[in-house]
Amino acid sequence: MKKLYAGLIGVALAGSIVGAVPATAAPTDLQVQARFVSATCQGGDFANVKLTAASRGGSGTVQYAWDFTNNGSFDTAPSLNSAVQHLYGDELTLSSRVGSRSASCAPALVTSTRSTPRCG
């Protein structure tokens, strides 16, 4: 209790100093969301699908990896870039998965399902 009280006093004092930024607790849970951006027909029976991910929580640098077929194996190496493109067949209902990780948290996963347009 003494450490918590002393910490609260420190935060209160820091907030009262001109130009100081009040301290906030760092989130500990990493959460990820996947979003379908677009699907563009690419000659014949294929659609170029753009996906993006966003995360919140955790701390430090977040990296993303994509499993385009949701078969349990990531198809991309971890990357700082949360946006990807992948070529799928047209007229498919498919499921993909994105994972995110940061140094301070366990990895977070989410699966997304969508349909590709008719192209051919």
N, C-alpha and C positions, 0 to 999 in steps of 0.2 A: 504494500500500500504506500510506503514511503517513496519508492521509486516512481510510482504512478503520479503521486502528488507532486513530487519534485519535477517530473516531466511536464505536468500541466502548468506549473509555475513558469518553467522555461519557455513553453509555448506562449503563454500570456505575455511574458516579458518581451519575447521576440516580436510579437505582434504589435507591441506598443512603441517599438523603436522606429523612427521615421525611416521609410524605405525598406524595412525588413519584411520578408515574406513569411507569413505564418506557416508553421510546420503542419503537415497533414500526414496521416497514417498511409503508408504505401499499401495498395491492394495486394492481397496474397493469392487470390484465385485468378487464373487466366481463363478467359472465355473467348471463343472464336465464333464468328458468323460467316457463312458463305452466301454470296449473292450472284445470281445469274445476271449478266450485264446485257449480252446480246447473242444472237445466232444469225450468221450470214451465210447464205448458200455459196458454195465454192465449187462450181462446175460439177455436173453430174449429181450423184446421190450423197453429197457430203455437206456438212454444215460446220463452219468455223465458229466455235462457241467461246465467248469471253466470260471469264469468271473472276471474281474478286473476293477477298476475305478481309475481315476486320477483327481486331481483337481488343479486349480491354482487360484491365487488371494486370497483375504481375509487375515486374519492373525490369528495366534494362531493355536491351534489343530483343525484338520478337522476330522469329523466323517462321516461314510457312513452307509446307510441303503438300503436294497434291497427289491423290490417288484417283485418276480419272475414271476408273471402272469400278471402284469400291470393292476390289478383290482382296484387300488387306495388305497390298504392297504399294508403297509410294512410288509414283512415276517421275517425280521431280526431286532433286536434291533440296534440302532446306535453303531458303532464300529470303532476303530482306524484302523482296518485291512480292506484294500480296496479290497482284493481278497476273493472270495467265490466259493463254489461248490454247485450245485443243481441237483437233479435227475429229468429228464424230460422223457416223452415218446419219442420213436424214430419216425422219419419221420414227425416231426411237424415243422411248422413255428410258432414261438412264439415271444412274445414281453415281455421284462422285463424292469424295471425302477430302476435307482439308484438315491438316493438323497444324497447330502453332505451338511454339515453345519459347520460353525465355529462361534466362539463367536462374531466376528465383522461383520458378513454379514447375509443377508437373505439366506435361503436354496436355493440350486441349484438342479434342476432335469434334467435328460436326459433319454429318452427311446431308447432302442436298440432292433432291430429285427434280427432274425437269424433262421436257420433251423437246426434240429438235424439229424444225419445220420440214415440210415437204419441199424438196429441192429439184428433183429430177422428173 
